Each structure stands twice: as C-alpha cells, then as structure tokens.
Amino acid sequence: MKPVNLAEKLAMFDSHWDPHVVADYNDNEVMVVKFAGEFPFHLHEETDDFFLVLEGEMVMDLEDASHAVKAGELFIVPKGVTHRPRAKAECKVLLIEPKGEPNTGDPATAAPKPRI
Amino acid sequence: MKPVNLAEKLAMFDSHWDPHVVADYNDNEVMVVKFAGEFPFHLHEETDDFFLVLEGEMVMDLEDASHAVKAGELFIVPKGVTHRPRAKAECKVLLIEPKGEPNTGDPATAAPKPRI
C-alpha cells in the first residue's frame, strides 16, 4: 500500500498498445499504456472501458463519430460500443478494465498484461 | 459519450471534501474532489478506494503510516483499511468508488454527490 507514480511506471517500457498493470481496484486492473498509431476497432461485451489521457492526445473513433481526447481528459466507452483508439504521436493513458478482460475484447488477439 | 475535461469540471465548484460525479464506469462513480485540511479517519467495509492526485499534494494517513501523494500519483486504499486524506494546501483529486458508497463510509455523515 503505497503511492504509484504513473510517470515512473510509464518510463519502464517503450512498447505501444501494451498495457502494464500498476494497481488493483476491486476486481479491476489499473494500467498504464502508450498509444501510437491505430488500434483495431473492437468492443467489450461485458464492460465499460475507462481511458484517462495523462500526456499527449488520442482520438477515440466510434462507428459514427470521432473524439479528440487530450491530457487531463477522460473518455469512457460504454460496454458493447465499438471503438478504436488512435494517436498520431505517442500518447500516455491510464486504462481501467476488469481483471482478465482482453484489451482487444478477444482473448485470441489480446496483449498479455504484465505487472510493473 | 464524449471527453470529460477534469479541469473544467473542477472549476465548477469551490467546496472541499465534496465529490462531484463526472462519469460512470460500470457500477462505479468517477468523481472529482478538492481536498483541503483534514478528513475524518474512516473505512469502507466493502470496497477499495481509488485516489489519483491531479494537482497539488495530499497525505494519506493510515493507522501505522503516512504517505505523501503528489500530482500524477495514484493511491488505492484496500477495503477495510482505516484511512484519512488530508492536504495542507488545496489538492485536486480523481476519486472512484462504487455507486452509492458514502464518502465517509457511513451514510449518516456522508456528503451527497452531485453530478456535473
């Protein structure tokens, strides 16, 4: 039980679309992740998806709209909603999802989630 | 479904220890709150308590330790653990708790949680 410095955790890896778990909140994993380029469109059948931009800017594409999300802004994608995060330049994000939820919504294509 | 700018939400109220709901994540409320001074020691029997310092610095007092928590740092208090946040100067925090959870752990002393 101690403070978790998000910038220090983000400095521990360089990979993109590769969430790293930094803490647990109830049955959720709290992760940091770096975005650059485009992620595939996907959805999570059973959970909302929590994004907080810590540094940089991302775009959240939905099926019928796109939203720029800047540092200090939160974007929550409701469960069942198809979405695609993308970022022109590297963007650092705090991500919250239930434990075991695949980041693509599909275990076959998901990244493992190392704990740092 | 749109970005939530946390600084804009925080600019909408001045009160301390008065969490305002800005979004929902599954069965949780995502809130912004301003701390100044000392909150009472309390605990949440059934939930972890999620704090992310957005601006300023707080101290999280536990029964046997105190932790300074600075901007960009996360502190998660596990359920059942007695704690007291305090801040010498105003500190802005992102708080996540399950819907309906009283901020003091006790409905009799809890602040209502307006939605902004």
gemmi code that builds the backbone of each chain (N, CA, C; Angstrom):
import gemmi

chains = {
    "A": [
        ("MET", (0.839, -1.178, 0.000), (0.000, 0.000, 0.000), (0.882, 1.238, 0.000)),
        ("LYS", (1.104, 1.798, -1.184), (1.952, 2.984, -1.292), (1.595, 3.738, -2.573)),
        ("PRO", (2.023, 4.981, -2.682), (1.695, 5.743, -3.895), (2.319, 5.100, -5.131)),
        ("VAL", (1.623, 5.187, -6.234), (2.107, 4.672, -7.515), (2.334, 5.878, -8.422)),
        ("ASN", (3.598, 6.099, -8.782), (3.917, 7.234, -9.641), (3.768, 6.806, -11.100)),
        ("LEU", (2.796, 7.376, -11.778), (2.445, 6.891, -13.121), (3.556, 7.177, -14.135)),
        ("ALA", (4.216, 8.336, -14.022), (5.312, 8.645, -14.958), (6.466, 7.660, -14.787)),
        ("GLU", (6.761, 7.304, -13.537), (7.827, 6.311, -13.310), (7.457, 4.967, -13.927)),
        ("LYS", (6.224, 4.574, -13.790), (5.787, 3.297, -14.382), (5.862, 3.362, -15.911)),
        ("LEU", (5.444, 4.477, -16.474), (5.474, 4.618, -17.940), (6.898, 4.609, -18.486)),
        ("ALA", (7.840, 5.046, -17.658), (9.249, 5.065, -18.108), (9.854, 3.670, -18.143)),
        ("MET", (9.136, 2.670, -17.655), (9.677, 1.309, -17.564), (9.490, 0.482, -18.835)),
        ("PHE", (8.778, 1.025, -19.808), (8.610, 0.274, -21.059), (8.401, 1.251, -22.218)),
        ("ASP", (8.673, 0.751, -23.437), (8.583, 1.603, -24.624), (7.485, 1.154, -25.593)),
        ("SER", (7.004, -0.040, -25.417), (6.092, -0.641, -26.398), (4.736, 0.068, -26.420)),
        ("HIS", (4.098, -0.010, -27.566), (2.773, 0.594, -27.743), (1.679, -0.476, -27.680)),
        ("TRP", (0.500, -0.043, -27.279), (-0.674, -0.948, -27.182), (-0.367, -2.136, -26.280)),
        ("ASP", (0.366, -1.878, -25.236), (0.884, -2.930, -24.378), (0.650, -2.539, -22.917)),
        ("PRO", (-0.596, -2.687, -22.447), (-0.932, -2.210, -21.098), (-0.166, -2.953, -20.009)),
        ("HIS", (0.304, -2.193, -19.033), (1.032, -2.733, -17.882), (0.225, -2.418, -16.620)),
        ("VAL", (-0.019, -3.426, -15.828), (-0.832, -3.266, -14.613), (0.007, -2.617, -13.518)),
        ("VAL", (-0.523, -1.553, -12.918), (0.204, -0.867, -11.840), (-0.516, -0.936, -10.494)),
        ("ALA", (-1.787, -1.325, -10.509), (-2.541, -1.400, -9.247), (-3.846, -2.145, -9.502)),
        ("ASP", (-4.479, -2.546, -8.402), (-5.797, -3.176, -8.469), (-6.806, -2.287, -7.755)),
        ("TYR", (-7.985, -2.201, -8.328), (-9.101, -1.527, -7.660), (-10.288, -2.489, -7.715)),
        ("ASN", (-10.642, -3.027, -6.577), (-11.682, -4.066, -6.532), (-11.356, -5.119, -7.594)),
        ("ASP", (-12.268, -5.441, -8.468), (-11.990, -6.500, -9.456), (-11.448, -5.944, -10.764)),
        ("ASN", (-10.864, -4.780, -10.701), (-10.330, -4.140, -11.901), (-8.812, -4.047, -11.847)),
        ("GLU", (-8.214, -4.020, -13.039), (-6.800, -3.716, -13.156), (-6.659, -2.263, -13.607)),
        ("VAL", (-5.775, -1.550, -12.913), (-5.438, -0.178, -13.276), (-4.117, -0.265, -14.029)),
        ("MET", (-4.108, 0.246, -15.249), (-2.968, 0.057, -16.133), (-2.480, 1.383, -16.699)),
        ("VAL", (-1.205, 1.403, -17.084), (-0.700, 2.486, -17.926), (-0.358, 1.876, -19.279)),
        ("VAL", (-0.522, 2.683, -20.313), (-0.314, 2.188, -21.675), (0.096, 3.362, -22.561)),
        ("LYS", (0.893, 3.043, -23.571), (1.289, 4.056, -24.556), (0.619, 3.737, -25.881)),
        ("PHE", (-0.007, 4.728, -26.445), (-0.660, 4.566, -27.739), (0.169, 5.282, -28.802)),
        ("ALA", (0.306, 4.676, -29.965), (0.835, 5.380, -31.150), (0.356, 4.607, -32.354)),
        ("GLY", (-0.184, 5.320, -33.323), (-0.769, 4.657, -34.484), (-2.220, 4.301, -34.207)),
        ("GLU", (-2.682, 3.222, -34.829), (-4.096, 2.850, -34.732), (-4.251, 1.474, -34.103)),
        ("PHE", (-5.189, 1.352, -33.213), (-5.573, 0.053, -32.670), (-6.724, -0.467, -33.533)),
        ("PRO", (-6.993, -1.767, -33.548), (-8.157, -2.237, -34.322), (-9.486, -1.804, -33.681)),
        ("PHE", (-10.486, -1.641, -34.490), (-11.843, -1.479, -33.945), (-12.200, -2.740, -33.169)),
        ("HIS", (-12.832, -2.553, -32.015), (-13.229, -3.702, -31.188), (-14.294, -3.245, -30.208)),
        ("LEU", (-14.813, -4.193, -29.463), (-15.739, -3.832, -28.384), (-15.563, -4.812, -27.240)),
        ("HIS", (-16.032, -4.390, -26.070), (-16.046, -5.246, -24.881), (-17.512, -5.524, -24.557)),
        ("GLU", (-17.883, -6.797, -24.651), (-19.293, -7.174, -24.488), (-19.813, -6.888, -23.087)),
        ("GLU", (-18.925, -7.030, -22.093), (-19.402, -7.059, -20.705), (-18.890, -5.925, -19.837)),
        ("THR", (-18.159, -4.999, -20.411), (-17.612, -3.946, -19.544), (-17.448, -2.623, -20.280)),
        ("ASP", (-17.604, -1.546, -19.519), (-17.173, -0.231, -19.973), (-15.642, -0.233, -20.059)),
        ("ASP", (-15.114, 0.747, -20.766), (-13.668, 0.845, -20.946), (-13.270, 2.276, -20.545)),
        ("PHE", (-12.369, 2.369, -19.564), (-12.014, 3.659, -18.951), (-10.660, 4.138, -19.476)),
        ("PHE", (-10.634, 5.306, -20.092), (-9.391, 5.905, -20.584), (-9.230, 7.297, -19.969)),
        ("LEU", (-8.059, 7.568, -19.402), (-7.716, 8.922, -18.963), (-6.388, 9.274, -19.619)),
        ("VAL", (-6.380, 10.313, -20.421), (-5.130, 10.711, -21.094), (-4.248, 11.467, -20.096)),
        ("LEU", (-3.039, 10.954, -19.905), (-2.077, 11.543, -18.968), (-1.138, 12.509, -19.671)),
        ("GLU", (-0.800, 12.197, -20.924), (0.143, 13.039, -21.674), (-0.111, 12.816, -23.157)),
        ("GLY", (-0.101, 13.897, -23.933), (-0.344, 13.785, -25.362), (-1.832, 13.852, -25.676)),
        ("GLU", (-2.169, 13.313, -26.823), (-3.565, 13.394, -27.281), (-3.887, 12.137, -28.080)),
        ("MET", (-5.078, 11.616, -27.868), (-5.527, 10.483, -28.684), (-6.835, 10.865, -29.355)),
        ("VAL", (-7.218, 10.046, -30.312), (-8.546, 10.180, -30.904), (-9.294, 8.882, -30.611)),
        ("MET", (-10.527, 9.003, -30.139), (-11.364, 7.823, -29.969), (-12.360, 7.805, -31.125)),
        ("ASP", (-12.161, 6.825, -31.999), (-13.105, 6.647, -33.107), (-14.235, 5.730, -32.667)),
        ("LEU", (-15.440, 6.179, -32.910), (-16.627, 5.341, -32.714), (-17.186, 5.057, -34.108)),
        ("GLU", (-18.260, 4.326, -34.193), (-18.768, 3.999, -35.530), (-19.306, 5.240, -36.256)),
        ("ASP", (-19.795, 6.193, -35.486), (-20.425, 7.347, -36.129), (-19.835, 8.683, -35.691)),
        ("ALA", (-18.710, 8.660, -35.016), (-18.116, 9.913, -34.545), (-16.669, 9.666, -34.148)),
        ("SER", (-15.908, 10.755, -34.070), (-14.525, 10.676, -33.574), (-14.343, 11.800, -32.565)),
        ("HIS", (-13.659, 11.494, -31.467), (-13.464, 12.485, -30.412), (-11.988, 12.623, -30.098)),
        ("ALA", (-11.476, 13.849, -30.174), (-10.118, 14.112, -29.683), (-10.163, 14.100, -28.163)),
        ("VAL", (-9.206, 13.429, -27.550), (-9.144, 13.353, -26.084), (-7.731, 13.757, -25.676)),
        ("LYS", (-7.666, 14.859, -24.921), (-6.378, 15.471, -24.584), (-5.958, 15.139, -23.163)),
        ("ALA", (-4.733, 15.465, -22.823), (-4.235, 15.256, -21.458), (-5.189, 15.913, -20.459)),
        ("GLY", (-5.528, 15.201, -19.430), (-6.468, 15.708, -18.428), (-7.911, 15.424, -18.777)),
        ("GLU", (-8.117, 14.685, -19.853), (-9.486, 14.327, -20.246), (-9.699, 12.821, -20.153)),
        ("LEU", (-10.915, 12.511, -19.784), (-11.376, 11.155, -19.548), (-12.328, 10.783, -20.669)),
        ("PHE", (-12.270, 9.531, -21.110), (-13.272, 9.057, -22.074), (-13.663, 7.650, -21.666)),
        ("ILE", (-14.947, 7.450, -21.413), (-15.416, 6.122, -21.021), (-16.295, 5.574, -22.140)),
        ("VAL", (-15.887, 4.443, -22.685), (-16.634, 3.789, -23.753), (-17.587, 2.793, -23.084)),
        ("PRO", (-18.885, 2.970, -23.245), (-19.822, 2.023, -22.611), (-19.672, 0.616, -23.199)),
        ("LYS", (-20.031, -0.373, -22.397), (-19.911, -1.757, -22.877), (-20.729, -1.947, -24.145)),
        ("GLY", (-20.187, -2.773, -25.037), (-20.905, -3.087, -26.271), (-20.711, -2.079, -27.386)),
        ("VAL", (-20.002, -0.978, -27.104), (-19.821, 0.067, -28.123), (-18.484, -0.146, -28.853)),
        ("THR", (-18.572, -0.260, -30.168), (-17.378, -0.452, -30.991), (-16.536, 0.825, -30.998)),
        ("HIS", (-15.243, 0.664, -30.790), (-14.369, 1.834, -30.688), (-12.962, 1.489, -31.142)),
        ("ARG", (-12.229, 2.529, -31.460), (-10.826, 2.383, -31.866), (-10.034, 3.580, -31.368)),
        ("PRO", (-9.132, 3.378, -30.400), (-8.239, 4.484, -30.041), (-7.112, 4.594, -31.076)),
        ("ARG", (-6.708, 5.824, -31.343), (-5.533, 6.030, -32.192), (-4.829, 7.305, -31.739)),
        ("ALA", (-3.574, 7.433, -32.151), (-2.794, 8.608, -31.738), (-1.741, 8.875, -32.800)),
        ("LYS", (-1.698, 10.102, -33.269), (-0.679, 10.481, -34.277), (0.706, 10.413, -33.668)),
        ("ALA", (0.831, 11.001, -32.477), (2.108, 10.954, -31.749), (1.868, 10.166, -30.466)),
        ("GLU", (2.923, 9.700, -29.848), (2.758, 8.863, -28.656), (1.906, 9.567, -27.600)),
        ("CYS", (1.015, 8.816, -27.038), (0.053, 9.330, -26.063), (0.058, 8.360, -24.884)),
        ("LYS", (0.098, 8.910, -23.662), (0.174, 8.071, -22.452), (-1.170, 8.092, -21.738)),
        ("VAL", (-1.621, 6.914, -21.391), (-3.017, 6.759, -20.957), (-3.090, 5.895, -19.696)),
        ("LEU", (-3.995, 6.270, -18.806), (-4.391, 5.402, -17.698), (-5.637, 4.651, -18.150)),
        ("LEU", (-5.605, 3.353, -17.998), (-6.658, 2.479, -18.507), (-7.178, 1.640, -17.348)),
        ("ILE", (-8.484, 1.493, -17.257), (-9.055, 0.599, -16.240), (-10.014, -0.366, -16.920)),
        ("GLU", (-9.791, -1.647, -16.653), (-10.665, -2.706, -17.163), (-10.761, -3.794, -16.098)),
        ("PRO", (-11.831, -4.570, -16.127), (-11.918, -5.685, -15.175), (-10.758, -6.663, -15.375)),
        ("LYS", (-10.357, -7.303, -14.282), (-9.282, -8.295, -14.359), (-9.604, -9.342, -15.408)),
        ("GLY", (-8.613, -9.643, -16.244), (-8.777, -10.700, -17.230), (-9.420, -10.259, -18.527)),
        ("GLU", (-9.896, -9.013, -18.586), (-10.523, -8.537, -19.828), (-9.440, -8.380, -20.911)),
        ("PRO", (-9.612, -9.013, -22.064), (-8.613, -8.842, -23.131), (-8.670, -7.434, -23.716)),
        ("ASN", (-7.511, -6.835, -23.995), (-7.521, -5.424, -24.427), (-8.166, -5.230, -25.791)),
        ("THR", (-8.229, -6.302, -26.572), (-8.924, -6.235, -27.869), (-10.378, -6.677, -27.763)),
        ("GLY", (-10.797, -7.097, -26.580), (-12.114, -7.688, -26.438), (-12.124, -9.169, -26.793)),
        ("ASP", (-10.988, -9.691, -27.281), (-10.919, -11.073, -27.788), (-9.629, -11.719, -27.273)),
        ("PRO", (-9.741, -12.787, -26.483), (-8.532, -13.389, -25.917), (-7.513, -13.798, -26.983)),
        ("ALA", (-7.975, -14.139, -28.179), (-7.061, -14.637, -29.221), (-6.097, -13.567, -29.719)),
        ("THR", (-6.502, -12.315, -29.648), (-5.680, -11.241, -30.212), (-5.139, -10.287, -29.143)),
        ("ALA", (-5.428, -10.584, -27.887), (-5.099, -9.622, -26.823), (-3.632, -9.679, -26.431)),
        ("ALA", (-3.121, -8.547, -25.953), (-1.776, -8.491, -25.373), (-1.851, -9.029, -23.944)),
        ("PRO", (-0.802, -9.735, -23.500), (-0.721, -10.041, -22.065), (-0.593, -8.725, -21.286)),
        ("LYS", (-0.855, -8.760, -20.007), (-0.779, -7.522, -19.224), (0.205, -7.711, -18.088)),
        ("PRO", (1.476, -7.430, -18.353), (2.459, -7.587, -17.294), (2.199, -6.602, -16.160)),
        ("ARG", (2.679, -6.963, -14.989), (2.508, -6.115, -13.805), (3.855, -5.468, -13.490)),
        ("ILE", (3.861, -4.170, -13.310), (5.121, -3.467, -13.014), (4.967, -2.665, -11.742)),
    ],
    "B": [
        ("MET", (-21.670, 10.304, -24.665), (-20.356, 9.708, -24.849), (-19.431, 10.758, -25.455)),
        ("LYS", (-18.678, 11.426, -24.592), (-17.763, 12.463, -25.058), (-16.664, 12.650, -24.025)),
        ("PRO", (-15.586, 13.321, -24.411), (-14.495, 13.519, -23.444), (-14.970, 14.369, -22.265)),
        ("VAL", (-14.435, 14.073, -21.098), (-14.730, 14.825, -19.876), (-13.440, 15.517, -19.472)),
        ("ASN", (-13.468, 16.848, -19.506), (-12.284, 17.620, -19.142), (-12.294, 17.845, -17.623)),
        ("LEU", (-11.346, 17.244, -16.942), (-11.386, 17.252, -15.473), (-11.158, 18.645, -14.901)),
        ("ALA", (-10.280, 19.440, -15.517), (-10.038, 20.804, -15.024), (-11.302, 21.656, -15.154)),
        ("GLU", (-12.020, 21.482, -16.263), (-13.276, 22.236, -16.423), (-14.290, 21.845, -15.355)),
        ("LYS", (-14.360, 20.576, -15.065), (-15.304, 20.116, -14.028), (-14.896, 20.663, -12.661)),
        ("LEU", (-13.609, 20.643, -12.375), (-13.130, 21.140, -11.074), (-13.375, 22.638, -10.909)),
        ("ALA", (-13.417, 23.348, -12.031), (-13.648, 24.800, -11.971), (-15.107, 25.135, -11.659)),
        ("MET", (-15.962, 24.136, -11.637), (-17.395, 24.381, -11.433), (-17.809, 24.432, -9.961)),
        ("PHE", (-16.875, 24.160, -9.062), (-17.230, 24.244, -7.634), (-15.984, 24.575, -6.814)),
        ("ASP", (-16.225, 25.117, -5.617), (-15.123, 25.556, -4.757), (-15.023, 24.742, -3.469)),
        ("SER", (-16.061, 24.026, -3.151), (-16.146, 23.370, -1.845), (-15.131, 22.234, -1.711)),
        ("HIS", (-14.759, 21.969, -0.464), (-13.805, 20.890, -0.157), (-14.540, 19.663, 0.374)),
        ("TRP", (-13.942, 18.512, 0.146), (-14.497, 17.224, 0.623), (-15.901, 17.003, 0.081)),
        ("ASP", (-16.104, 17.429, -1.135), (-17.446, 17.467, -1.735), (-17.361, 16.863, -3.143)),
        ("PRO", (-17.289, 15.539, -3.234), (-17.082, 14.899, -4.530), (-18.230, 15.146, -5.496)),
        ("HIS", (-17.878, 15.424, -6.745), (-18.855, 15.643, -7.811), (-18.650, 14.564, -8.880)),
        ("VAL", (-19.734, 13.913, -9.236), (-19.676, 12.815, -10.198), (-19.558, 13.387, -11.613)),
        ("VAL", (-18.566, 12.888, -12.366), (-18.374, 13.364, -13.742), (-18.585, 12.268, -14.787)),
        ("ALA", (-18.611, 11.011, -14.352), (-18.794, 9.905, -15.309), (-19.094, 8.630, -14.537)),
        ("ASP", (-19.556, 7.632, -15.265), (-19.783, 6.303, -14.692), (-18.869, 5.303, -15.385)),
        ("TYR", (-18.350, 4.388, -14.608), (-17.582, 3.259, -15.157), (-18.171, 1.999, -14.523)),
        ("ASN", (-18.855, 1.220, -15.318), (-19.570, 0.052, -14.785), (-20.392, 0.485, -13.556)),
        ("ASP", (-20.224, -0.154, -12.433), (-21.045, 0.207, -11.274), (-20.354, 1.214, -10.368)),
        ("ASN", (-19.428, 1.952, -10.934), (-18.688, 2.938, -10.151), (-19.002, 4.356, -10.597)),
        ("GLU", (-18.849, 5.277, -9.640), (-18.899, 6.695, -9.967), (-17.475, 7.237, -10.032)),
        ("VAL", (-17.209, 7.976, -11.107), (-15.924, 8.648, -11.266), (-16.162, 10.100, -10.867)),
        ("MET", (-15.378, 10.574, -9.908), (-15.645, 11.880, -9.305), (-14.403, 12.753, -9.303)),
        ("VAL", (-14.612, 14.059, -9.264), (-13.527, 14.975, -8.944), (-13.839, 15.605, -7.603)),
        ("VAL", (-12.805, 15.907, -6.849), (-12.996, 16.426, -5.492), (-11.790, 17.297, -5.135)),
        ("LYS", (-12.040, 18.297, -4.303), (-10.962, 19.155, -3.800), (-10.767, 18.879, -2.319)),
        ("PHE", (-9.545, 18.641, -1.963), (-9.217, 18.397, -0.556), (-8.500, 19.626, -0.012)),
        ("ALA", (-8.819, 20.003, 1.228), (-8.012, 20.987, 1.974), (-8.319, 20.770, 3.437)),
        ("GLY", (-7.275, 20.676, 4.243), (-7.467, 20.361, 5.657), (-7.487, 18.854, 5.859)),
        ("GLU", (-8.217, 18.424, 6.879), (-8.232, 17.002, 7.242), (-9.624, 16.420, 7.120)),
        ("PHE", (-9.709, 15.253, 6.573), (-10.956, 14.490, 6.561), (-10.930, 13.577, 7.789)),
        ("PRO", (-12.084, 13.111, 8.270), (-12.035, 12.168, 9.408), (-11.449, 10.807, 9.001)),
        ("PHE", (-10.834, 10.138, 9.925), (-10.469, 8.733, 9.708), (-11.751, 7.931, 9.474)),
        ("HIS", (-11.684, 7.037, 8.501), (-12.852, 6.197, 8.194), (-12.386, 4.977, 7.403)),
        ("LEU", (-13.310, 4.095, 7.130), (-13.003, 2.969, 6.251), (-14.242, 2.609, 5.450)),
        ("HIS", (-14.001, 1.889, 4.366), (-15.084, 1.362, 3.537), (-15.046, -0.154, 3.674)),
        ("GLU", (-16.122, -0.702, 4.236), (-16.159, -2.147, 4.542), (-16.088, -3.000, 3.287)),
        ("GLU", (-16.686, -2.518, 2.196), (-16.923, -3.391, 1.049), (-16.203, -2.968, -0.225)),
        ("THR", (-15.398, -1.936, -0.154), (-14.766, -1.503, -1.406), (-13.391, -0.893, -1.182)),
        ("ASP", (-12.532, -1.071, -2.173), (-11.300, -0.295, -2.251), (-11.670, 1.159, -2.540)),
        ("ASP", (-10.733, 2.055, -2.326), (-10.970, 3.488, -2.523), (-9.835, 3.993, -3.434)),
        ("PHE", (-10.220, 4.544, -4.582), (-9.250, 4.926, -5.626), (-9.023, 6.430, -5.613)),
        ("PHE", (-7.796, 6.866, -5.415), (-7.431, 8.286, -5.446), (-6.329, 8.498, -6.477)),
        ("LEU", (-6.517, 9.462, -7.349), (-5.439, 9.895, -8.253), (-5.298, 11.400, -8.086)),
        ("VAL", (-4.118, 11.846, -7.654), (-3.916, 13.284, -7.461), (-3.693, 13.946, -8.817)),
        ("LEU", (-4.527, 14.924, -9.137), (-4.455, 15.637, -10.410), (-3.621, 16.901, -10.285)),
        ("GLU", (-3.697, 17.543, -9.119), (-2.971, 18.813, -8.913), (-2.742, 18.990, -7.426)),
        ("GLY", (-1.548, 19.427, -7.054), (-1.240, 19.610, -5.640), (-0.719, 18.330, -5.009)),
        ("GLU", (-0.857, 18.262, -3.707), (-0.326, 17.113, -2.966), (-1.223, 16.832, -1.771)),
        ("MET", (-1.458, 15.579, -1.516), (-2.192, 15.200, -0.307), (-1.332, 14.247, 0.509)),
        ("VAL", (-1.766, 14.040, 1.734), (-1.164, 12.990, 2.558), (-2.252, 11.978, 2.862)),
        ("MET", (-1.926, 10.699, 2.707), (-2.859, 9.661, 3.105), (-2.353, 9.069, 4.413)),
        ("ASP", (-3.089, 9.351, 5.473), (-2.746, 8.776, 6.779), (-3.420, 7.423, 6.923)),
        ("LEU", (-2.626, 6.443, 7.296), (-3.155, 5.127, 7.670), (-2.935, 4.984, 9.175)),
        ("GLU", (-3.322, 3.865, 9.742), (-3.171, 3.747, 11.195), (-1.705, 3.691, 11.609)),
        ("ASP", (-0.860, 3.164, 10.734), (0.537, 2.976, 11.123), (1.534, 3.626, 10.174)),
        ("ALA", (1.051, 4.470, 9.273), (1.956, 5.110, 8.307), (1.248, 6.294, 7.678)),
        ("SER", (2.048, 7.187, 7.090), (1.504, 8.309, 6.317), (2.254, 8.366, 4.999)),
        ("HIS", (1.528, 8.602, 3.914), (2.151, 8.642, 2.593), (1.820, 9.969, 1.904)),
        ("ALA", (2.842, 10.687, 1.473), (2.622, 11.854, 0.617), (2.251, 11.343, -0.774)),
        ("VAL", (1.232, 11.938, -1.355), (0.782, 11.529, -2.696), (0.703, 12.795, -3.541)),
        ("LYS", (1.541, 12.825, -4.593), (1.696, 14.042, -5.400), (0.931, 13.949, -6.710)),
        ("ALA", (0.846, 15.046, -7.420), (0.192, 15.053, -8.731), (0.824, 13.979, -9.613)),
        ("GLY", (-0.025, 13.209, -10.264), (0.452, 12.121, -11.120), (0.649, 10.824, -10.358)),
        ("GLU", (0.266, 10.820, -9.100), (0.384, 9.602, -8.295), (-0.995, 9.106, -7.869)),
        ("LEU", (-1.054, 7.798, -7.829), (-2.264, 7.045, -7.516), (-2.091, 6.438, -6.134)),
        ("PHE", (-3.180, 6.395, -5.355), (-3.131, 5.661, -4.090), (-4.436, 4.915, -3.951)),
        ("ILE", (-4.349, 3.613, -3.798), (-5.562, 2.815, -3.643), (-5.577, 2.232, -2.235)),
        ("VAL", (-6.621, 2.589, -1.491), (-6.783, 2.082, -0.130), (-7.627, 0.813, -0.211)),
        ("PRO", (-7.080, -0.332, 0.191), (-7.881, -1.559, 0.132), (-9.102, -1.493, 1.066)),
        ("LYS", (-10.112, -2.256, 0.727), (-11.315, -2.252, 1.562), (-10.967, -2.661, 2.984)),
        ("GLY", (-11.670, -2.032, 3.927), (-11.472, -2.378, 5.327), (-10.314, -1.678, 5.995)),
        ("VAL", (-9.549, -0.898, 5.236), (-8.375, -0.221, 5.811), (-8.743, 1.214, 6.225)),
        ("THR", (-8.497, 1.512, 7.483), (-8.798, 2.844, 8.013), (-7.821, 3.861, 7.424)),
        ("HIS", (-8.361, 4.975, 6.968), (-7.513, 5.972, 6.309), (-8.091, 7.373, 6.491)),
        ("ARG", (-7.227, 8.341, 6.291), (-7.621, 9.755, 6.377), (-6.836, 10.552, 5.354)),
        ("PRO", (-7.475, 11.062, 4.317), (-6.766, 12.002, 3.441), (-6.715, 13.389, 4.084)),
        ("ARG", (-5.606, 14.059, 3.851), (-5.510, 15.462, 4.289), (-4.604, 16.203, 3.319)),
        ("ALA", (-4.703, 17.531, 3.335), (-3.911, 18.345, 2.415), (-3.677, 19.706, 3.062)),
        ("LYS", (-2.410, 20.117, 3.097), (-2.088, 21.444, 3.667), (-2.652, 22.538, 2.787)),
        ("ALA", (-2.440, 22.400, 1.480), (-2.986, 23.359, 0.512), (-3.970, 22.593, -0.371)),
        ("GLU", (-4.826, 23.310, -1.053), (-5.848, 22.638, -1.860), (-5.228, 21.646, -2.836)),
        ("CYS", (-5.836, 20.511, -2.907), (-5.347, 19.400, -3.719), (-6.535, 18.869, -4.517)),
        ("LYS", (-6.329, 18.625, -5.811), (-7.424, 18.191, -6.691), (-7.236, 16.717, -7.030)),
        ("VAL", (-8.295, 15.975, -6.884), (-8.198, 14.510, -6.902), (-9.293, 13.903, -7.776)),
        ("LEU", (-8.932, 12.851, -8.490), (-9.901, 11.988, -9.157), (-10.170, 10.823, -8.222)),
        ("LEU", (-11.438, 10.581, -7.957), (-11.855, 9.591, -6.969), (-12.785, 8.597, -7.652)),
        ("ILE", (-12.609, 7.314, -7.380), (-13.540, 6.315, -7.904), (-14.026, 5.450, -6.753)),
        ("GLU", (-15.348, 5.354, -6.657), (-15.981, 4.496, -5.652), (-17.232, 3.885, -6.275)),
        ("PRO", (-17.673, 2.744, -5.761), (-18.919, 2.171, -6.270), (-20.095, 3.133, -6.069)),
        ("LYS", (-21.064, 3.066, -6.973), (-22.256, 3.914, -6.857), (-22.897, 3.749, -5.495)),
        ("GLY", (-23.229, 4.866, -4.886), (-23.938, 4.821, -3.616), (-23.045, 4.701, -2.399)),
        ("GLU", (-21.737, 4.508, -2.603), (-20.826, 4.391, -1.457), (-20.707, 5.747, -0.770)),
        ("PRO", (-20.972, 5.831, 0.540), (-20.813, 7.121, 1.232), (-19.329, 7.500, 1.351)),
        ("ASN", (-19.007, 8.778, 1.145), (-17.582, 9.149, 1.115), (-16.909, 9.000, 2.476)),
        ("THR", (-17.708, 9.002, 3.526), (-17.147, 8.753, 4.863), (-17.209, 7.277, 5.250)),
        ("GLY", (-17.778, 6.452, 4.385), (-18.023, 5.059, 4.750), (-19.314, 4.880, 5.535)),
        ("ASP", (-19.979, 5.998, 5.883), (-21.166, 5.968, 6.758), (-22.224, 6.904, 6.170)),
        ("PRO", (-23.391, 6.371, 5.790), (-24.412, 7.228, 5.163), (-24.802, 8.430, 6.025)),
        ("ALA", (-24.698, 8.296, 7.343), (-25.144, 9.374, 8.234), (-24.273, 10.618, 8.134)),
        ("THR", (-23.023, 10.445, 7.767), (-22.104, 11.588, 7.761), (-21.600, 11.926, 6.359)),
        ("ALA", (-22.097, 11.229, 5.368), (-21.548, 11.383, 4.012), (-22.075, 12.625, 3.311)),
        ("ALA", (-21.276, 13.172, 2.404), (-21.717, 14.269, 1.538), (-22.542, 13.672, 0.390)),
        ("PRO", (-23.581, 14.383, -0.061), (-24.233, 13.966, -1.306), (-23.217, 14.094, -2.453)),
        ("LYS", (-23.489, 13.444, -3.557), (-22.545, 13.503, -4.677), (-23.242, 14.049, -5.907)),
        ("PRO", (-23.253, 15.369, -6.043), (-23.914, 15.958, -7.214), (-23.203, 15.540, -8.504)),
        ("ARG", (-23.950, 15.565, -9.582), (-23.408, 15.187, -10.895), (-23.228, 16.460, -11.713)),
        ("ILE", (-22.045, 16.634, -12.271), (-21.782, 17.854, -13.056), (-21.293, 17.472, -14.449)),
    ],
}
model = gemmi.Model(1)
for chain_id, residues in chains.items():
    chain = gemmi.Chain(chain_id)
    for i, (resn, *xyz) in enumerate(residues, 1):
        res = gemmi.Residue()
        res.name, res.seqid = resn, gemmi.SeqId(i, " ")
        for name, pos in zip(("N", "CA", "C"), xyz):
            atom = gemmi.Atom()
            atom.name, atom.element = name, gemmi.Element(name[0])
            atom.pos, atom.b_iso = gemmi.Position(*pos), 0.0
            res.add_atom(atom)
        chain.add_residue(res)
    model.add_chain(chain)
structure = gemmi.Structure()
structure.add_model(model)
structure.setup_entities()
